[in-house]
């Protein structure tokens, strides 16, 4: 059997059933701890806004951009961190952005377990399914977990903008909503 046929068999027989199992595990954990997870996201942003406030009291220019990064390279190595950054009007040229790290291990744990199991299962294919093949499978599945994170952020945003330490006034927020809802 050629390499592509062998890999297709591996994906059909091992990867897809294990991935479905990982997604079901994630769904169950999100259902069980949904309120706590949303509360954790809101608290992370509240703490972040406090950090921004302290930085501005120390001379930081007004914040113009908030970015949320899912660190794919970090998740490839078993991590599960997300980076939240606040920039002034110079955006990426801002020499002192305010940053914090959000731990999303609850979200990426099923993905990491899935990949570990694939590495164990590939040994039955006697070096025909390689480490690189598993990494390609990982990259193909990673976006699904990213979408879950985006969904959680979307569900949290309405509570985040109501925080007392949210730094943007209602007029600016209404402009933001008009721009993003087009």
C-alpha positions in Angstrom: 0.0 0.0 0.0 1.3 3.4 -0.9 1.9 6.2 1.7 -1.2 8.2 0.8 -3.5 5.1 1.1 -1.9 4.2 4.3 -2.3 7.7 5.7 -6.0 7.8 4.5 -6.6 4.5 6.4 -5.0 5.8 9.5 -7.2 8.9 9.4 -10.3 6.9 8.7 -9.6 4.2 11.3 -8.0 6.2 14.1 -7.9 9.9 13.7 -11.5 10.7 12.9 -13.1 8.5 15.6 -10.6 9.8 18.2 -11.2 13.4 17.1 -15.0 12.9 17.4 -14.4 11.5 20.9 -12.2 14.5 21.8 -15.0 16.9 20.6 -17.6 15.1 22.6 -15.4 15.4 25.7 -15.0 19.1 25.1 -18.7 19.6 24.6 -19.5 17.8 27.8 -17.0 19.8 29.8 -18.2 23.1 28.3 -21.8 22.2 29.1 -21.0 21.2 32.6 -18.8 24.3 33.4 -20.3 26.8 31.0 -21.1 29.5 33.6 -17.7 29.1 35.3 -15.9 29.3 32.0 -17.7 32.5 30.9 -17.1 34.0 34.4 -13.4 33.1 34.0 -13.2 34.9 30.6 -15.0 38.0 32.1 -12.6 38.0 35.1 -9.6 37.7 32.9 -10.7 40.8 31.0 -11.6 42.6 34.2 -8.1 42.0 35.5 -6.7 43.1 32.2 -8.6 46.3 32.3 -7.2 47.0 35.7 -3.7 46.4 34.3 -4.5 48.9 31.5 -5.7 51.5 34.0 -2.5 51.1 36.1 -0.4 51.5 32.9 -2.3 54.6 31.9 -1.8 56.2 35.3 1.9 55.6 34.8 1.8 57.5 31.5 0.6 55.0 28.9 -1.2 56.6 26.0 -4.9 55.9 25.6 -5.7 52.5 24.3 -7.0 52.3 20.7 -6.8 48.6 19.9 -7.5 45.4 21.8 -6.2 42.1 20.3 -6.8 38.5 21.3 -4.3 36.0 20.0 -4.7 32.2 20.1 -1.1 31.1 20.1 -1.0 28.1 17.7 2.7 27.5 18.2 2.1 27.4 21.9 -0.6 24.8 21.5 1.6 22.7 19.2 4.0 22.3 22.1 1.3 21.3 24.6 0.5 24.8 25.9 -2.8 26.4 25.9 -2.2 30.1 26.3 -3.9 33.0 24.7 -2.4 36.5 24.6 -4.6 39.6 25.2 -2.9 42.8 24.1 -3.9 46.5 24.3 -2.2 49.0 22.0 -2.2 52.8 21.7 -3.0 54.5 18.3 0.4 53.3 16.9 -0.9 49.7 17.1 1.9 47.3 16.4 4.4 50.1 16.6 3.4 50.7 20.2 6.6 50.3 22.2 4.9 49.3 25.4 1.7 47.4 24.8 -0.2 46.1 27.8 -0.4 42.4 27.7 -1.7 39.5 29.7 -1.9 35.7 29.2 -5.2 33.8 29.5 -5.0 30.1 30.2 -7.4 28.1 28.0 -6.2 24.7 29.1 -9.8 23.6 29.6 -10.4 24.1 25.9 -7.2 22.6 24.5 -6.8 19.6 26.8 -9.0 17.3 24.6 -7.0 18.3 21.6 -3.7 17.5 23.3 -5.1 14.1 24.5 -6.2 13.4 21.0 -2.8 14.1 19.5 -1.0 12.0 22.2 -3.3 9.1 21.3 -2.6 9.5 17.6 1.1 9.3 18.3 0.6 6.1 20.2 -1.6 4.6 17.4 0.8 5.6 14.7 3.3 3.1 16.0 1.2 0.3 14.7 2.0 1.6 11.2 5.7 1.0 11.7 7.1 4.3 10.7 4.9 4.7 7.7 2.8 7.3 9.5 5.3 9.9 10.8 5.5 12.5 13.4 5.1 15.1 10.6 1.9 13.4 9.5 0.5 13.7 13.0 1.5 17.4 13.1 -0.4 18.0 9.8 -3.4 16.3 11.3 -3.0 18.6 14.3 -2.9 21.7 12.1 -6.0 20.5 10.3 -8.0 20.1 13.6 -6.6 23.1 15.6 -9.0 25.6 14.0 -12.0 23.7 15.4 -10.8 24.5 19.0 -10.1 28.1 18.0 -13.7 28.4 16.9 -14.8 27.2 20.3 -12.7 29.9 21.9 -14.2 32.5 19.6 -17.6 31.4 20.5 -16.8 31.7 24.2 -15.5 35.2 23.6 -18.6 36.1 21.7 -20.8 34.9 24.5 -18.7 36.8 27.0 -18.4 40.2 25.2 -21.7 41.5 26.4 -20.7 41.0 30.0 -17.2 42.3 29.4 -18.4 45.7 28.0 -20.6 46.1 31.1 -17.7 45.8 33.4 -17.2 49.0 35.5 -13.5 49.1 34.5 -14.3 48.9 30.7 -12.4 51.8 29.3 -14.5 52.9 26.4 -17.5 55.1 26.6 -21.0 54.1 25.3 -20.7 56.4 22.2 -17.5 54.8 21.1 -19.0 51.4 21.7 -22.1 52.2 19.6 -19.8 53.2 16.7 -17.9 49.9 17.2 -21.1 47.9 17.0 -22.2 49.8 13.8 -18.9 49.2 12.1 -18.7 45.5 13.0 -22.4 44.6 12.2 -22.2 45.7 8.5 
